[in-house]
């Protein structure tokens, strides 16, 4: 078995560039900032939660959101979003949201 020789300058440059690209991509996809959550809300949730369409709890209706969070718990709410409901498509129109993103979106709407 022959081992790879990584002592050449070219090989080190390629490995260094690859590692930097990996670090940057992980940094860019490691979660949304508050501004991103606002934009994600506008892109994915606002159509129903701004107006209350299809009986969606309106953004900013803290009393109803807090009641729902207390009643179901955050993990169950996240699972409801991920699985969808009769009136809401699976993922709530956010195809690339993580569980953490869904929690941040729920918290954002509840304020």
N, C-alpha and C positions, 0 to 999 in steps of 0.2 A: 504494500500500500504506500502510495506516495503522498506526502503532506504538501499542502499549498504553501508556497513561499510568499509571505506578505511583506517582505522586506524591500520590495521595489517601490520607488517613489510613485509611479503610476498607480499601482495597486492600493497604496495608502491613500492617494487622492480619491480614488473611486470609492473606497470604503468610507472615507471621511465624508464625502458628498452624500453617500447613501444614508449614513447615520444622521446627518443634518436634515435631510429630507424627511426621514422618519420622525425625528424629534419635532420638526415643524408641523407635520401632518397630525401628530398626536396632540400637539398644543392647540391646533386649530379646531380639533374635533372633541376636545375634552370637556365640553359643556358650554352652555350659553351664558353670556353675561346678562345683566339686567336689561341692557338695551336690546340684546338678541331676544330675550323673552318677550319684550314688548312687541318686537317685530314678528316673532313667531305667533304671538296672540293675534296680531292684526291679520296675518296671513292664514291662520288656521282656525281660530276660535271666534273672532269678532263677528262673523256673519250671523251667528245665532246668539252669542252671549252679550253683544252690545244691545240688541233689540229684544231679547227674550223669545225669539222665534222658536217654535216647536217646544215650548215650555222650558227652554234653557234658563237656568238661573243667570240673571244679569250680572255682568262685571260690576263690582262695587257694592253689590247687595250683601254686605258683610253678615248681617243677621242670618240670612238664608244659607250662605256658604258655611258659616260657623256651625249652624245646626246640622247641615249635611255632613260636614267633616266629623263632628262629634258622633252623629248617628252611625255612619258607615265606617269611619276611620280612613286615614289617608291611603293605606295599602289597597283597600277595597275600591276607593275612588279611582286610583290609578289603574287598577285592573278593569274597572268599568270603562274607562277611556280607551284602554288598549283593546278591549274586546268589542267595544261599541255597544250601543243600546238601540232600541227601536228607532228613536229619533236622531241618533248620532252615529255616524259611521265609525268603524274601528279606527282607533288612532286619532279621532277627532280632527281629521284632515292634516295631521302632522305625521308624515310617513317616516321621518328620521328622528323623532323624539325618543329620548331615553326615559326611563322611569323617573329619573331626577328632573328631567325637563318637564314631564307631566306634573310633577309635584310643584315645581316652580310656577308653572302656568296656573294651577289651581290656586296657589297662594296669591299670585298676581291678580287673579279674578276676584279673590275674596277680599281685596282691600279697597 
